[in-house]
Amino acid sequence: MEENRRDFTELSMISIQDWDKNELDYFQHALSQLLPYINPEGLSILHEINKEMQARKK
């Protein structure tokens, strides 16, 4: 990861609306790749990321 990129632990403590586009893109891709293995909490986070990405497109 890039040196100045916030990690998931830090991001989980702030509102998803405060994540930047690169963070949304990165974790959306990562969680999508792991989809068969994530638990319901991870799936919920992925849904939140997807909803935020859609909201920003409007």
N, C-alpha and C positions, 0 to 999 in steps of 0.2 A: 504494500500500500504506500501511497505517497506520504511523505513525512508529516505534512501539515493536515492531512485528512483526519477528521474526528472518527474515533472508533465507535463500534456499536454500543458499547457500555455508556459512553458519553451521550450519544444520540438518544438512547432509551430514557434518559433523564430529562429530555426537553420535548416540547411539542413537535410533532411531525411537520407542522407548518413552518417551523424554524429550520428545517433541514434544507440544504441547498440542492439544486438540481442534480449535481454530480453524486451527492450522497444518496438521493432517491434512486437514481439510475443504477448505481453500484449495488445497493442492497436489494433492489427489486430483482436485478439479474441474479445475484448470489442466492437469494431465497428461492427464486424460480428454479434454479438448477438443483437445489436441494429439496424441492417440493415432496418427492416421495418419502423423505426421511424426517420432515419437520413435524413437530407436535402441534396441537390446536392453537397454542399461543403463538407459535411462529407463523402459522397460517393466518391468524388474525392480524399480525403485524404486516404480512404481505398484502392483505386486503386493504389495510390502512394506507400503505405506501401507494398501492394502485389507485385508491380513491383520491389521494392527494395529487398524484400525477395527472389524473383526469381533471381535477378541479383547476389546476394550473394551466391546462390547455385552453380553458374557456376564457 
